[in-house]
Amino acid sequence: MSNSKDSVEMLDSMVATEFWYAEGGSRAEGRSKSASRSKRWWLPSPRVPISGLSDIERKKLLDQGKLVYQVFKAAKSINESVLLEMPVPTVIREALPKASNLSSPFVPVTSLSNFR
C-alpha cells in the first residue's frame, strides 16, 4: 500500500463481500448438537456460495490478506520494541527460570540493560 488513504480504502472495501461468517456453534448452519467443539471455537466460520468466489472477489481477498499481514507485522514490531524498553520488576525477574544457555528466549529480555 502506498499511503494511508489506500489502506483506509482497502479496509472500507471489506464490507460488501460475496462470503459471510456463520456462528461457530450454530445448528442452523448444519452443525449437529453432538459435534465436538474445535480448538478455536471462538472464531467465526467462513461460508462461500456453492458456486465459489468470483475471480474479482478472490483477488480482493488476497490483497486484503496482504494488507492485514502488513498491519500485523507493524503491530508486532511496535509491541516488541515497547516491551523491550519496559523495565522488568525484580519480583518477575526472580520468578523467571534461570537461562542455562544463550539460545534461551529469556536471555535478551532479562539482560541487565533492560532493568532500571
C-alpha angles and dihedrals in degrees: 000000000000100000145353093268089061089048093051091048090050092050091047090052091061091081106075107050139154091234133062139193126247124206109262098237099033115139088194088070092058099269114137124228092242096051111120117248118250123240087250098046093150093064117093117242114241117227128194132191116272089250090056129232123318118247090251092052092046091053090045091053092049090051091048090049090054090050093049090049090052090051090048092051092048093049092047091051092049092048092050093051093047092048092049090053094051117097114241113226116239092241091058094042091054091048093056116096114258110255112236095188137032093242091070113116089229096063098080093040097048100041115129093250089068094057119083 
